[in-house]
């Protein structure tokens, strides 16, 4: 079994949400525990539990107080135990995302390179060489907070956020990287953009990835991105994401 020092705290949030709080740090190990706990809740099929939402180091459990009381839910959750095998089995899929780096697609690429004393090509090579854990989805739509970014690329967020960031933009800030699923304001440094639709509110599920999955960025040319459509996206998924 996992160490007893890893037992979470249980906290009420209003009358319909219970928070399971793990160590308050951004850590892949802690986040794996969050998702392993979510898997266990799904398996338990607790009467009255409607949904659960993982964050960096906590899990929000939404429930119907008419069907289950807070104390009953707390008791059911406290019966859940995690093993090392549960943590190993909690890993999700790896979703490959095509990216055009630099130029108008990534207007901050040269700045990121200069600030870190490396070349733009090195930024691309480093950023696309690793798979990044999706810690959580939030902010807007299915905005993925991914880590851990190589320290050679780490920069604080922009001091002046942009009013408009194009849909599909790939950003970095501190030790994290992200995808803007829709056009919105944003303060991350933009190094590329994907032509792939990662969010569609009319589909089930609406996002092509989930918290607990990993994202691997694959560099493509601007010519490959031009004319991107459902057919191209289907071909990409058949090649990379089955």
LOTOR-555758 format. One record per residue: residue in three letters; x, y, z of N, C-alpha, C in turn. Coordinates in steps of 0.02 Angstrom, whole numbers, plus 50000, padded with zeros to 5 digits. Atoms other than C-alpha are relative to their C-alpha. Layout:
residues N
AlaXYZXYZXYZ
...
//
This chain:
residues 242
Unk500424994050000500005000050000500445006250000
Unk499624993849999500535018149981500085002350072
Unk499854997749932501255027050132499415003650032
Unk500554996849964500045032950266500085007550002
Unk499904992850001500835050150252499665003249939
Unk500314997450061499945051650085499245000150006
Unk500724999949991498195050750159499755007249989
Unk500234993250016497215065750090499555002850054
Unk500494996649957496135078450181499345000349962
Unk500674999450030494255079450151499695006450025
Unk500254993449982493465096650147499345001449964
Unk500634998250033491685102550113500075006449961
Unk500034993950039491375115449978499265001149982
Unk500724999250009489575121249991499634993750020
Unk500435005649980488185108450003500014994249950
Unk500025005350051488555098049847500684998049974
Unk499325001750022490445096749832500434998350060
Unk499505001949950491755087749934500685000249965
Unk499324999450028493595091849903500454994850033
Unk499485004549975494905078249920500665003649986
Unk499404996050007496505088049951500624995950015
Unk499375003449991498205080049926500545005350016
Unk499484995149986499895088349956499935006049953
Unk500124994150042499705106349893500625002249961
Unk499424998550042501125105649767499844997849928
Unk500065002250069501255104149578500534994649988
Unk499555005750004502005086949558499664994549959
Unk500295005550039501755072749434499784994350045
Unk500195005449954501725060249578499345001550034
Unk500624998149967500375069849671499424999849951
Unk500544999950049499365072249512499814993049979
Unk500175007050015499475053649472499554997250055
Unk500425002349946498725050449643499295002849993
Unk500664997050011497305062649604499614995849949
Unk500355003750053496885053049445499874992750020
Unk500125006849976497105036049527499404999950046
Unk500584999449955495855041649660499365000849960
Unk500594999150043494655047249524499804993349969
Unk500155006650027494795030049444499654995550052
Unk500305004049946494375021949611499285002150014
Unk500684997549989492845033049634499554997549944
Unk500405002650056492245028049461499844992650011
Unk500105007249987492475009649506499504998950056
Unk500435001049941491565011849672499275001349984
Unk500694998750021490005018649584499575001950060
Unk500344997949939489455027749741499345003449984
Unk500674997250011487595031549745500005007550017
Unk500064992949987487295050349729500585004149975
Unk499434996350028489005054949658499865001449927
Unk500184998150067488705064649498500615000749954
Unk499394999350039490455068949437500585001850045
Unk499404998249962492235072149492500465003849953
Unk499594995750041493455085249430500705000550030
Unk499314999749975495345083149451500325006849988
Unk499604994050007496475098149479500734998050013
Unk499295001549991498355099549510500104995250059
Unk499875004049940498305092349686499374998650040
Unk500635001349965496465090049728499504997149952
Unk500535003050039494895081449670499345002350028
Unk500664997749979493165089349678499494994649983
Unk500515005150009491785076649702499315003350008
Unk500674996949999490045083149657499484994750014
Unk500485005149979488585074249737499315003050010
Unk500694998049988486695074949759499844998950074
Unk500125000749927486345078549944499344996850017
Unk500645003549987484595071349925500124992550001
Unk499885007250006485315054349881500554997650047
Unk499465002049955486875054349991500215006250040
Unk499804994449958487365065350138500765000849998
Unk499284998749998489075073050162500354994650042
Unk499685004949957489475061150305500014993149969
Unk500025006550034488935045950204500524999849944
Unk499514999750053489995051550057500714999750029
Unk499355000049968491465055050171500204993050022
Unk499865006849977491335037650246500174995549942
Unk499865004250059491275029650073500695001549971
Unk499354998250028492795039350014500574997850044
Unk499475002049953493785035250170500144992549997
Unk499885007250008493595016850128500464998549942
Unk499585001150059494565019149967500744999850019
Unk499285000749987496365013349973500364999649933
Unk499605000350060497705015749842500624995750011
Unk499385003949999499125003849803500485002849948
Unk499524997950050500705006549703499774997949930
Unk500265002350065499884996449564499475004749973
Unk500514995250021498425008749561500335006249969
Unk499664994150027499635023149534500314998549932
Unk499695001950064500525013749394499474999449946
Unk500535001250049498865009949309499595006349984
Unk500414994050009498205027849317500205004249940
Unk499764996150056499165033949165499504999749942
Unk500474999750055498065039749021500344999149933
Unk499735000650068498335040448833500525005449987
Unk499574994750026499675050148742499695002449935
Unk500324997050058498865061948616500525004249963
Unk499504996450041499985068148474499665005949966
Unk500284993750026499665086148423500485003049949
Unk499574996750050500345093748260500085007450015
Unk499864992949985501165110848281500445003149947
Unk499564995850040501845124048165500345004950048
Unk499634995749954503205132948264500235006449966
Unk499694993850022503735151148245499595004049951
Unk500304995350047503335165348125499325002450028
Unk500644997649976501515170948135499644994950044
Unk500315005249960501055154348213500245000250073
Unk499714999649933502205156948362500405006350008
Unk499664993550001502615175448379500515001150056
Unk499524999149945503595173248542500584995149997
Unk499475005150002504745159248484500695003150005
Unk499344996949999506235170648451500145003250068
Unk499914997049933505955179648617500184994650051
Unk499865005549953505925163248713500714997549990
Unk499325002350014507515157848626500525005050027
Unk499524994949978508415174348661500055000350076
Unk500004999549927507885174848844500344994050033
Unk499695006049972508545157148870500684998549969
Unk499335000650030510145159648768500084993649959
Unk499975005650046509745145948643499695002249934
Unk500284998250065509205145648461499264998149996
Unk500705001650010507425145048399499914992649983
Unk500045007150016507765127748326500074995750062
Unk499925003849938508335121848498499365000250041
Unk500644999649964506715128248574499514994949973
Unk500455004750033505725118048448500204992850018
Unk499775006849987506805102548474499864998050072
Unk500115001549929506685103548664499264999150014
Unk500725000149985504825107248668499664993949971
Unk500345005650034504365093248547500324993350016
Unk499645006349986505525080148622499694996050057
Unk500285003449941504475075648776499244999749996
Unk500735000349989502705070248817499855003550066
Unk500164996049941501855081648944499354997550031
Unk500595002049963500635075949077499505005750003
Unk500534995049991498965085149074499784999750073
Unk500174999849929498805089949257499255001050010
Unk500704998349992497075097249236499765003949938
Unk500314995750051495865105749115499655005650036
Unk500314994549964495275123049161500055006549961
Unk499974993250027495205141849129499455001049948
Unk500514999750051494195139848968499954993249967
Unk500115006050040493435125348872500424994150028
Unk499585005649976494715111048882500735002050000
Unk499324997449996496265121548912500434995450043
Unk499605004849962497615108848963500615003350033
Unk499404997949964498895113249096500484994050000
Unk499555005750011500365102049047500695001350029
Unk499324999549974502045098749126500344993250000
Unk499634994249978503405097649165500465002349943
Unk499594997250053504245109049039500734999950019
Unk499284999949989506125107749021500205006850028
Unk499804993849967506955120849132500355004849952
Unk499664995750049507915127248980499525004549963
Unk500504995950034506275134448914499585004150048
Unk500444996949951505525140749076500075007650001
Unk500044992749994504985159049080499375001850038
Unk500634997749969503735168549187499505002049946
Unk500514997750047502095173349105500175007149976
Unk499914993350026502055188948999499755005250051
Unk500224994749953501945205049101499365003349975
Unk500614997150029500595211248980499654994649959
Unk500365005150037499345197748928499715002849935
Unk500324998150063498675198148751499255000050009
Unk500734999850000496865203048726499724994349959
Unk500245005350044496715190048588500574995249984
Unk499555005450019497635173548571499614995349954
Unk500355004050050497195163248418499884992950025
Unk500165006949986496345146548437500564995449976
Unk499485004850018497605132348436500705002050018
Unk499334997649982499055142848500500304995650055
Unk499625003949951500385133348597500405004950042
Unk499674995249955501015142948749500444996650051
Unk499605002349944502315141048884500025005450053
Unk499944995449944502425148949056500274995950059
Unk499685003649944503545143849202500204993149976
Unk499825006850020503715124849192499424996449967
Unk500595003150031502085122049097499925002249927
Unk500174998450068501465121748919499254998749990
Unk500725000350007499695123148851499795000449927
Unk500324998750064498515123748703499395004350013
Unk500614996049995497225137548684499474996849955
Unk500485003750040495695127548627499525004549961
Unk500414995150035494735143148575500375006750003
Unk499714993349998495195161248537499805003550065
Unk500134997049935495345170548702500575004650020
Unk499424996449972496425182548803500494994950029
Unk499525004549970498015175048871500685003250012
Unk499364997149981499695178648952500594995449994
Unk499445004650010500755163748901500405002149939
Unk499574998750058502215165048779499814995149944
Unk500255004150055501635158648609500574997949954
Unk499445002550041502875147548516499774996249939
Unk500255003750058501755138748391499244999850000
Unk500725000850002499995134348339499834993549965
Unk500235006150031499085118448297499385001349958
Unk500614999450040497805117248156499464995150023
Unk500465005249977496985102848249499475002950047
Unk500534998149954495305105648332500044995550061
Unk499945004149940495535099948511499375000450043
Unk500614999249960493825105548575499415001449954
Unk500624999050037492075104248502499424998850048
Unk500535000849950490615107548621499424995649976
Unk500565003950027489445097848505500174992649995
Unk499815007050001490425081648519500004997150070
Unk499965003549936490425068648658500564994849997
Unk499864994349957491665070048736500215006149958
Unk499834994050038491975088148683500745001149988
Unk499284999150006493865087248707500334993749973
Unk499655005850026495085075948616500494997150050
Unk499595002749947496045073348778499665001350067
Unk500284999349933495705072348964500565001050050
Unk499504999549946496595076549125500244993050016
Unk499705006549989497795062349160500314997049937
Unk499675001850062498225060048976500665003849994
Unk499394996250015499865066148903499955002649929
Unk499974997050066500195077348753500714999849975
Unk499354999950034501635074948632499935004449938
Unk500044995450057501905089348510500454997649944
Unk499645002150059502445085048333500065005849952
Unk499894994350044503225098548223499794998449929
Unk500195000550070502435100948051500145006649966
Unk499874993850037502665113947914499355003949992
Unk500594995950012501495128347876499614997349940
Unk500345002950058501125119947709499554994250020
Unk500405005749976500515104447801499385002450038
Unk500564997449961499385115247909499475003449957
Unk500474996550043498585124547765499454995349976
Unk500565004050023496875118447717499824994250046
Unk500165005249952496735108047875499244999450006
Unk500725001149996494995100347883499864993550037
Unk500185006149964494055085747958500344993849970
Unk499685005750033494795073847830500734999450022
Unk499305000049978496585079047874500054998050073
Unk499985001549929496185078048058499884992550011
Unk500145007249994495465060548037500624995949980
Unk499395003550021497025055047942500545000550054
Unk499494999149947498135062348078499854995450059
Unk500185004349943497185053348215500094992649985
Unk499905007050018497225037048120500744998150001
Unk499295001350001499105038548102500315000350070
Unk499664998549938499535045248275499624998250064
Unk500375000149937498125043548400499514994250009
Unk500425005849988497275026748381500264996150061
//
